[in-house]
Amino acid sequence: MAKPAETVVVGPTSDASTPQKELGPVFRRAAPVTKWLDDRLGLAGLVRPLYRKVFPDHFSFLLGEIALYSFIVLLLSGVFLTIWFKPSMAEVEYQGTYQLLHGIPMSDAYASTLNLSFDIRGGLLLRQMHHWAAMLFVAAMLTHSLRIFFTGAFRKPREINWLIGVGMLVMGVFEGFMGYSLPDDLLSGTGLRFMDGAIRATPVIGTWAEFFFFGGEFPGDLVVPRLYMVHILLLPALILGLIAAHLALVVYHKHTQFPGPGKTEANVVGFPVFPVYAAKAGGFFFIVFGVCTLMGALMQINPVWVFGPYNPGEVTAGSQPDWYMGFAEGAIRIMPGPGWEWHIGHTTWSWNVFLPLALPMGLLFGGMAIYPFIEAWVTGDKSEHHLLDRPRNKPTRTALGVAAMTWYAVLWIGGGNDLVATQFHVSLNAVTYVLRVGVFVAPVLAFLLTKRICVGLQRSDQDRLLHGAETGVIERDPSGKYAERHRTISVGEQYALTQQKEPLALNPATVDDGEDVSARALRLEQLRRGATRFYFGNVLRKPTRAELEEAIAHQHHGVGHGDGHGDGHGDGHGAGHELTAGEDNPHFGTESEHLAP
Amino acid sequence: MTEDHSIEGDYERGEGDHRIGHGDHSIVSDHTAEITKLDEVHYPVPDPGHPEHLPRLTDVDVKAADRATRQVATFFGLVPVLAIAFAVVYFAMPGDMYFDFGPLRANARNLGLGVSFGLALLFIGMGAVQWGRTLMDDHEMVDYRHGAASADEDKQYLITELQKTADEAQLTRRKVIGRSLIGALATIFLPMLVGLADLGPWPTKKKRAETIEATIWKEGIRLVHDVTYEPIKATDIEIGQLVNAEPENLKDLEGTAFLVEKAKAAIIIVRMNPNTIKIPDSRKDWQVGGILCYSKICTHVGCPISLWEQQTHHLLCPCHQSTFDLSDSGIVVFGPAARALPQLPITTDADGYLVARSGFTVPTGPSFFERDSRHDFKRGDN
């Protein structure tokens, strides 16, 4: 909401017991129509639970909305494009208005794309909007998934919705790649050539998959119509179905919220669908639509007429897929080839192509899909979570996420290794060698660094709690020492900084004589306990109530005691609260205790 | 979890005003007080309850509210103007008009249509959001959650009814019905799968030999320029020069067949000083005075290779930067390709034109599982 005014005056109040007002003229006119509908559909009963449904407010909750709205823009602009696009690989001679390609033989798909770009009024705008919205769609889904990941919104009961989201992300990436392949220009044909080589490299079934996909040898004349069917019917229908399920689950679970005073695991605090979210979310749809349109108007994308028709004997230097394929492209590029192709008997095992495609895709999407279950297994936590984590309070999870992002970024840079080399005037080979090492080393460094940063941020929270907030006021005591005055932070902030649940790092289990534990169960439990030490060892623990009360009382001593604050206590608390495995921690009973209400 | 702060219970539907932050916010603090009392040990600070609502400037200053109203109405009011502007551009703007902004050039119609429509959409959105942010009641409301699991009563009901309906359907007594139904449903997918078996021709050994393992190169086919189809004389090529070429019989093809064959048969011809390059004994007669011919199709994923480094004799694929050494029978020196570029044995015909001595001795293009790669040139072969 807007910035609050400085002066506090009594806010507008409305009294629930006001007698029902007489209907206004608009409602009076609409009454017969709504009655007609309600008699048949029971609308009032359907709408009632949703009408004032409460959603919490936070900027990061808009990322999913951007994904949803850009998908709607894709559907709308896509329908327009299908009116003129001809998904045919039949050869025609171009006779349109673009002089440079006049009389050149090309596929009907490419000719109709040129027609859309030059002869259909608004065609170029819609083509560019469609492409930009696709870029935005995948980008919004990916950043949305990062928000979910770092705040722990994937935890129970939302694991299924997380899986649905991962499914949509995978489909979105392939949907985009197929759309990119449709115009049959030189760039998209090169993308298809790559797809052909990649499919073909699959061990054992590669050739069969290739022949089934292309309807014979590459390129054939079937692949564009087939991709078109998948692009405009199959995948959009599946994505739409998943969107419906995704939103239905959001409604059912109610939205998560960030912790703060008055916000509990048992409630959701925010603004109602009507009127506030109707205006804000509805308005945001138009903003996303408008931004896509302005991008289509002002920013050129995929100027297919520059590339020319597909020709398997030509390629442009600097050929790039759309950004979301960049990480797979990078893996393919930095993979060393020699030695990674096996020639056994009369067979060829093309690991140099298959591995860098299958592994990163599998690791990224597979890793995303199983992560919630891994974390739930480690914590042993079976309770529902509706309050979001602040990323710093889960240092290991946050560090894992940043490590994954770093890995993705290294691969992504690899997807443009030639451009890095030409733009920065460095050796292409050197860039590639650095990335080959970086893809393994950089995530580890990112993990260690992020974890330290998170703990550092926890320390700064701790500092605000125990020593108060800096005021910028420097005081001099009678002995001549200078110290900054600190003020005790509000109870609301104290609560927000201490409300999180702190899972335990566990020592290896010991089995008493006679206890009936199978060796396998014990191994599994030891593994899990090891994982808790990895996850929750060496992170900062929040102060106890006694410590907090003592610290606050100390803060109230006022001037003259300022000197002790800065150094002595800072160090003492910092080191003293590192929670290590096996430390006798009075805060927690068993690891499976459900602490959240 | 105790009964009192039940997230089981339905949230209070329409039970008057559940706004908080003014007057009675006891509902919230009651719940949280309960929780914090229970978990005092784990949570050092009790939930102070929902913070007091602070009015916005537009709540306390009528002028500010009026200003916000004007902003909203202006955003909305501009939309019809822009919508009409769109129609005017659509019908009146010629398609071949361009605006130049320094180095940038934009089609005027695309720009006019996009900017008018885009701003119209944007203004609807901005008006609505401004309305929501500044003028609509901003008292936060609270809903209560209920656990995702269904009520025990419902679960119990379903379990009993499931058992009952299974009995009613005679499934528990006549088990063969259930078992045969499962078998039926499992196999009904078979026709659906079999129906896809004709997605493409089957790449049997024979089929592969005719398609992906074959090119249209054969003995005596002339090497021709890839655009003009002019035959190439050995004397036309200078040392260091690289020529993109095709088999002469490619020009007889068109449409799909043309693309399919070109994707396998495209070649590059390169002339290097025969004394400074390695020519293995087995390939002494594959070249004409340092003129060598290689497949242009990358052995990695099939891009046409085109970047020629004259001094190093390296050929670089622009797609994934695989680098082949043309002075050493096309072996891979860098990048993700694993296999040497296939070399086409060439000679000259009676008129001095370059012709193929035979077809390619190994399949061109990217690897596939059934490819017999034992006869490809490897580093150190002779």
Interface residues (C-beta under 8 A of the other chain):
Chain A: M1 A2 K3 P4 A5 T7 V8 V9 V10 G11 P12 T13 S14 D15 A16 S17 R48 P49 R52 K53 V54 M89 A90 E91 T97 P105 F118 D119 R121 G122 L124 L125 Q128 M129 P157 T190 R193 F194 D196 G197 A198 R200 A201 T202 P203 V204 I205 G206 T207 W208 E210 F211 F212 F213 F214 G215 G216 E217 F218 P219 G220 D221 L222 Y252 H253 K254 P261 G262 T264 E265 A266 N267 V268 V269 G270 F271 P272 P275 V276 Y277 A279 K280 G282 G283 F284 F285 F286 I287 V288 F289 G290 V291 C292 T293 L294 G296 A297 L298 Y310 N311 P312 G313 E314 V315 T316 A317 G318 S319 E329 I332 R333 I334 M335 P336 G337 P338 G339 W340 E341 H343 H346 T347 T348 W349 S350 N352 V353 P356 E384 H386 N417 D418 L428 N429 T432 V491 G492 Q494 Y495 L497 T498 Q499 K501 E502 K542 P543 T544 R545 E547 L548 P586 H587 F588 H594 L595 P597
Chain B: M1 H5 S6 I7 R13 G14 G16 D17 I20 G21 H22 G23 H25 V28 S29 H31 T32 I35 L38 D39 E40 V41 H42 Y43 P44 V45 P46 D47 P48 G49 H50 P51 E52 H53 L54 P55 R56 L57 T58 D59 V60 D61 Y90 G95 D96 A106 N107 R109 N110 L111 L113 G114 V115 F117 G118 L119 A120 L121 L122 F123 I124 G125 M126 G127 A128 V129 W131 G132 R133 T134 M136 D137 D138 H139 E140 M141 V142 D143 Y144 R145 G147 A148 L196 L199 G200 P201 W202 P203 R208 T211 I212 D226 N244 E246 E254 G255 T256 L259 V260 K262 A263 A266 K296 I297 H300 V301 G302 C303 P304 S306 L307 P318 C319 H320 Q321 S322 V332 F334 G335 P336 A337 A338 R339 G365 P366 S367 F368 F369 E370 R371 D372 S373 R374 D376
